[in-house]
């Protein structure tokens, strides 16, 4: 019985040891994103900074919350694409990868992942609204509808 177990386990161990993780173009791009983000305060803007950024830069505003959350209020001019549907809705994003984008969600977590995804796609100017739409509203900034 032990011999049979050893005969079955040895090929698994050898195969596992030979299968090393390799770098890909996507993993290299993600490593660049992480390095750039860590040097830039994780590419996040507080609500005061974001309000000024919206006025001065006029970025593409991307709300990655659910449709129901969006219907309860949003930053004027925002386009709603839930984070789980980004891949299927790339046609709704700017075609110019240099377009400034400000992405937000309710608290900042989903938008962080959306930001990482967009940056990995090649967008070079993606900012995340730190603490999200809840912080925006709590600070008294205007929202629609």
C-alpha distance (Angstrom), angle and dihedral (degrees) to the residues before:
residue distance angle dihedral
X1 . . .
X2 3.83 . .
X3 3.77 90.3 .
X4 3.82 91.5 53.8
X5 3.80 90.6 49.6
X6 3.80 91.6 50.7
X7 3.82 90.9 47.9
X8 3.81 88.8 54.0
X9 3.82 96.9 43.6
X10 3.81 100.4 46.1
X11 3.84 95.1 66.3
X12 3.80 90.2 47.1
X13 3.79 92.5 51.7
X14 3.79 93.4 45.4
X15 3.82 91.9 47.8
X16 3.80 91.7 48.1
X17 3.79 92.4 50.2
X18 3.80 92.2 50.3
X19 3.82 94.8 49.0
X20 3.80 104.5 83.6
X21 3.78 125.5 177.0
X22 3.78 111.8 -108.4
X23 3.77 131.5 -157.5
X24 3.80 116.7 -106.6
X25 3.78 132.5 -169.7
X26 3.82 88.8 -101.3
X27 3.80 93.7 50.4
X28 3.80 91.0 48.0
X29 3.82 90.4 50.7
X30 3.81 90.1 49.3
X31 3.81 90.6 50.4
X32 3.83 88.3 53.7
X33 3.81 89.9 49.6
X34 3.80 92.1 51.8
X35 3.80 92.4 47.6
X36 3.81 93.2 48.2
X37 3.79 92.7 44.8
X38 3.78 93.1 50.4
X39 3.81 90.3 53.3
X40 3.81 92.6 47.8
X41 3.79 103.8 50.3
X42 3.80 88.5 -91.2
X43 3.80 88.5 -62.9
X44 3.77 92.1 -82.9
X45 3.77 129.5 142.8
X46 3.78 125.7 -155.9
X47 3.79 117.1 -132.4
X48 3.82 94.3 -95.5
X49 3.80 91.5 49.3
X50 3.81 91.1 44.4
X51 3.81 92.6 52.0
X52 3.81 90.6 52.1
X53 3.81 90.6 44.1
X54 3.81 91.2 53.4
X55 3.80 91.8 51.5
X56 3.81 97.1 42.4
X57 3.81 102.9 35.6
X58 3.83 103.0 24.3
X59 3.81 93.6 -146.0
X60 3.77 126.1 -169.0
X61 3.82 102.4 -91.4
X62 3.78 113.2 -140.7
X63 3.80 119.2 -170.7
X64 3.81 109.1 -166.0
X65 3.81 97.0 -176.1
X66 3.79 123.2 112.6
X67 3.80 119.9 -79.9
X68 3.83 90.3 -107.5
X69 3.82 91.2 53.4
X70 3.79 90.6 47.5
X71 3.80 91.1 50.3
X72 3.82 88.6 57.2
X73 3.81 90.2 61.0
X74 3.78 142.0 -52.6
X75 3.78 143.1 -175.2
X76 3.80 108.5 -77.4
X77 3.80 111.3 -96.6
X78 3.81 95.8 19.4
X79 3.78 122.0 143.4
X80 3.80 113.5 -139.5
X81 3.79 117.1 -137.5
X82 3.81 112.3 152.8
X83 3.79 111.1 -128.9
X84 3.80 91.0 -118.0
X85 3.80 89.6 57.4
X86 3.81 100.1 45.6
X87 3.78 95.4 104.0
X88 3.80 92.0 53.9
X89 3.81 92.7 46.8
X90 3.78 104.3 47.7
X91 3.81 87.7 123.6
X92 3.83 87.9 69.8
X93 3.81 92.3 59.4
X94 3.80 126.1 84.1
X95 3.79 114.0 -80.3
X96 3.80 91.7 -145.4
X97 3.81 106.7 82.2
X98 3.83 90.3 -154.6
X99 3.82 92.8 61.6
X100 3.81 111.3 122.4
X101 3.81 109.3 -114.7
X102 3.79 128.2 -169.3
X103 3.79 110.5 -164.6
X104 3.79 125.2 -169.0
X105 3.78 143.8 169.0
X106 3.81 132.3 175.6
X107 3.82 99.2 -69.1
X108 3.80 106.5 0.1
X109 3.79 103.4 -96.9
X110 3.81 101.8 97.6
X111 3.79 90.2 41.3
X112 3.81 89.7 53.0
X113 3.81 88.9 57.6
X114 3.79 91.4 44.5
X115 3.79 89.5 49.8
X116 3.80 91.1 51.7
X117 3.81 90.7 47.8
X118 3.81 93.9 48.9
X119 3.78 91.7 46.6
X120 3.79 90.4 49.8
X121 3.83 87.5 53.0
X122 3.80 88.4 58.0
X123 3.80 104.7 -94.6
X124 3.80 105.0 145.6
X125 3.78 103.7 -166.3
X126 3.81 109.9 47.4
X127 3.80 120.0 145.4
X128 3.80 127.4 -174.1
X129 3.81 123.5 -141.4
X130 3.80 102.1 -124.0
X131 3.82 111.1 -128.5
X132 3.80 90.0 5.0
X133 3.77 134.8 -130.4
X134 3.81 93.2 -26.8
X135 3.80 89.8 63.2
X136 3.81 90.1 44.4
X137 3.81 91.1 55.7
X138 3.81 93.8 40.2
X139 3.81 89.2 55.6
X140 3.81 89.2 54.7
X141 3.78 98.6 -113.4
X142 3.81 116.0 154.1
X143 3.76 122.0 -93.7
X144 3.77 136.5 -180.0
X145 2.98 144.3 -91.4
